[in-house]
Amino acid sequence: MPGILFRYIFRQAGGSVVMILSSLTGVVWIALALRQLNLVTSQGQDTWMFIKMTLLALPNLMALIAPLALLVASIHVLNRLNGDSELIVTTAGGGTVWTIAKPLLVLAVLVSMAVSFVNHVAMPWSLRLLRTYVVQVRTDLISQVIQPGRFSTPEPNLTFHIRDRDLSGTLLGLVMHDSRDEKIASTYLAEKGHIIKQDGTGYLLMQQGHILRRPRNGDPVQTIVFQSYAVDLARFEPKQQGVDLKPRERYFSELIAPDADDVIARRQPGLLRAELHERLSSPLYPFAFVLLAVAFIGHARTTRQNRIQAIVAAFLVAAGARLAGLAGTNVVALSAGAIWLVYAIPLIAGGAAVAIIASRRTLRPPSRWARSVSDLVGTLLEKLSSLLVRRPRAGRTA
């Protein structure tokens, strides 16, 4: 019987975690996609680049999303088990609260391992690759300089303009004015233009056009007609400057032992210290969240007892612990003496939950705000149920 119950709860909780994690990830991705929509609309990037850049930003938030998904799934499963009287049956059959908590704790182990993998491997890798794509977009002449109907100046005395760009990327109605040379100013006019990339270098291949060269000394303007003319674009692109890796873009070894000439390590060592201990402490939160959920709503109750207060309290306490942990990370960045704080918060939350579970107490929030929250949730549920009831009647009347 315990094995069957273990698999049953683990399957229910695991499925809920996957569903909630997928939903939260989808919401986050949509938010990121809306922020990066200008990659396609105004910077001329293709859809594939847009998808890659938005997906690579997701692992940065997985350490926060995954434990939260586990918390919501644990609360949902425990509440459903009690609503179906399965907690009462388990207790009557000799089971304890740890019988219910055991499969959730095993799931917490898996979530904690996933969070550790994301923190130390997936997140640095994805953010480094994202940085590469960002630099590529920013230095790409097509996306950053040549915009339809706009005069763009990538550097002084150099101006580009195109009438339009078709779906294949061909530049139509190209004008390029180059007056950087002290002896002569050149203006390029072409019906069509193509950007060609070869061996890491970009070329602007112009077709069916003219070159107007005006000497600075007052000599007559020279006109050159061409069918095809190529210009090296490497000299037009902004110069890339080396930038030190951000703390979240570094692997574990780079946080512990940064290079001697690392600018961030010399000027702001607290940032690396805070990032290191945040990665090490975040895998503790799945265990704390599961224990808090069990402490608040893991004990069997009759269906007549109100569980909304306990559900709200479990979520608020867990969310408060995580916010306190993030605040503790900021304190660690300022003072090395506060390192213990980022570990103490999840450990204290989990330890307090274990003590309450062991004492078999039923937690209830302070009655004043508990009644307010309960009344508010109850009112919302009543309005929702009334709306659902009215719709079928309207259909029958029609």
SULJOKA-V746088 format. One record per backbone hydrogen bond with DSSP energy under -0.5 kcal/mol. CO is the residue of the C=O (numbers start at 1). NH is the residue of the N-H. If there is no record, write none. Layout:
BEGIN
co:CO nh:NH
co:CO nh:NH
END
This chain:
BEGIN
co:1 nh:5
co:2 nh:6
co:3 nh:7
co:4 nh:8
co:5 nh:9
co:6 nh:10
co:7 nh:11
co:8 nh:12
co:9 nh:13
co:10 nh:14
co:11 nh:15
co:12 nh:16
co:13 nh:17
co:14 nh:18
co:15 nh:19
co:16 nh:20
co:17 nh:21
co:18 nh:22
co:19 nh:23
co:20 nh:24
co:21 nh:25
co:22 nh:26
co:23 nh:27
co:24 nh:28
co:25 nh:29
co:26 nh:30
co:27 nh:31
co:28 nh:32
co:29 nh:33
co:30 nh:34
co:31 nh:35
co:32 nh:36
co:34 nh:37
co:36 nh:39
co:37 nh:40
co:37 nh:41
co:38 nh:42
co:38 nh:43
co:39 nh:45
co:46 nh:50
co:47 nh:51
co:48 nh:52
co:49 nh:53
co:50 nh:54
co:51 nh:55
co:52 nh:56
co:53 nh:57
co:55 nh:58
co:55 nh:59
co:58 nh:61
co:58 nh:62
co:59 nh:62
co:59 nh:63
co:61 nh:64
co:61 nh:65
co:62 nh:66
co:64 nh:68
co:65 nh:69
co:66 nh:70
co:67 nh:71
co:68 nh:72
co:69 nh:73
co:70 nh:74
co:71 nh:75
co:72 nh:76
co:73 nh:77
co:74 nh:78
co:75 nh:79
co:76 nh:80
co:77 nh:81
co:78 nh:82
co:79 nh:83
co:80 nh:84
co:81 nh:86
co:81 nh:87
co:82 nh:85
co:85 nh:89
co:86 nh:90
co:87 nh:91
co:88 nh:92
co:89 nh:93
co:90 nh:95
co:91 nh:94
co:96 nh:99
co:96 nh:100
co:97 nh:101
co:98 nh:102
co:99 nh:103
co:100 nh:104
co:101 nh:105
co:102 nh:106
co:103 nh:107
co:104 nh:108
co:105 nh:109
co:106 nh:110
co:107 nh:111
co:108 nh:112
co:109 nh:113
co:110 nh:114
co:111 nh:115
co:112 nh:116
co:113 nh:117
co:114 nh:118
co:115 nh:119
co:116 nh:120
co:117 nh:121
co:117 nh:122
co:118 nh:123
co:121 nh:125
co:122 nh:126
co:123 nh:127
co:124 nh:128
co:125 nh:129
co:126 nh:130
co:127 nh:131
co:128 nh:132
co:129 nh:133
co:130 nh:134
co:131 nh:135
co:132 nh:136
co:133 nh:137
co:134 nh:138
co:135 nh:139
co:136 nh:140
co:137 nh:140
co:139 nh:141
co:140 nh:144
co:141 nh:145
co:141 nh:146
co:145 nh:147
co:147 nh:150
co:147 nh:162
co:150 nh:152
co:152 nh:160
co:155 nh:158
co:157 nh:179
co:158 nh:155
co:159 nh:177
co:160 nh:152
co:161 nh:175
co:162 nh:149
co:164 nh:172
co:166 nh:169
co:170 nh:166
co:171 nh:193
co:172 nh:163
co:172 nh:164
co:173 nh:163
co:174 nh:190
co:175 nh:161
co:176 nh:178
co:176 nh:188
co:177 nh:159
co:177 nh:179
co:178 nh:186
co:183 nh:216
co:185 nh:214
co:186 nh:178
co:187 nh:212
co:188 nh:176
co:189 nh:210
co:190 nh:174
co:191 nh:173
co:192 nh:207
co:193 nh:171
co:194 nh:196
co:194 nh:205
co:196 nh:203
co:198 nh:201
co:201 nh:198
co:202 nh:233
co:202 nh:234
co:203 nh:196
co:203 nh:205
co:204 nh:206
co:204 nh:231
co:205 nh:194
co:206 nh:229
co:207 nh:191
co:207 nh:192
co:208 nh:191
co:209 nh:226
co:210 nh:189
co:211 nh:213
co:211 nh:224
co:212 nh:187
co:212 nh:214
co:213 nh:215
co:213 nh:222
co:214 nh:185
co:215 nh:218
co:222 nh:213
co:224 nh:211
co:226 nh:209
co:227 nh:208
co:229 nh:206
co:231 nh:204
co:233 nh:236
co:233 nh:237
co:246 nh:249
co:247 nh:250
co:251 nh:255
co:252 nh:255
co:252 nh:256
co:253 nh:257
co:259 nh:262
co:262 nh:266
co:263 nh:267
co:264 nh:268
co:268 nh:271
co:268 nh:272
co:269 nh:273
co:270 nh:274
co:271 nh:275
co:272 nh:276
co:273 nh:277
co:274 nh:278
co:275 nh:279
co:276 nh:280
co:277 nh:281
co:278 nh:282
co:279 nh:283
co:281 nh:284
co:282 nh:285
co:284 nh:288
co:285 nh:289
co:286 nh:290
co:287 nh:291
co:288 nh:292
co:289 nh:293
co:290 nh:294
co:291 nh:295
co:292 nh:296
co:293 nh:297
co:294 nh:298
co:295 nh:363
co:302 nh:305
co:307 nh:311
co:308 nh:312
co:309 nh:313
co:310 nh:314
co:311 nh:315
co:312 nh:316
co:313 nh:317
co:314 nh:318
co:315 nh:319
co:316 nh:320
co:317 nh:321
co:318 nh:322
co:319 nh:323
co:320 nh:324
co:321 nh:325
co:322 nh:326
co:323 nh:327
co:324 nh:328
co:325 nh:329
co:326 nh:330
co:327 nh:331
co:328 nh:332
co:329 nh:333
co:330 nh:334
co:331 nh:334
co:331 nh:335
co:335 nh:338
co:336 nh:339
co:338 nh:341
co:338 nh:342
co:339 nh:342
co:339 nh:343
co:340 nh:344
co:341 nh:345
co:342 nh:346
co:343 nh:347
co:344 nh:348
co:345 nh:349
co:346 nh:350
co:347 nh:351
co:348 nh:352
co:349 nh:353
co:350 nh:354
co:351 nh:355
co:352 nh:356
co:353 nh:357
co:354 nh:358
co:355 nh:359
co:356 nh:360
co:356 nh:361
co:357 nh:360
co:361 nh:363
co:366 nh:370
co:367 nh:371
co:368 nh:372
co:369 nh:373
co:370 nh:374
co:371 nh:375
co:372 nh:376
co:373 nh:377
co:374 nh:378
co:375 nh:379
co:376 nh:380
co:377 nh:381
co:378 nh:382
co:379 nh:383
co:380 nh:384
co:381 nh:385
co:382 nh:386
co:383 nh:387
co:384 nh:388
co:385 nh:389
co:386 nh:390
co:387 nh:391
co:388 nh:392
co:389 nh:393
co:390 nh:394
co:391 nh:395
co:392 nh:396
co:393 nh:397
co:394 nh:398
END
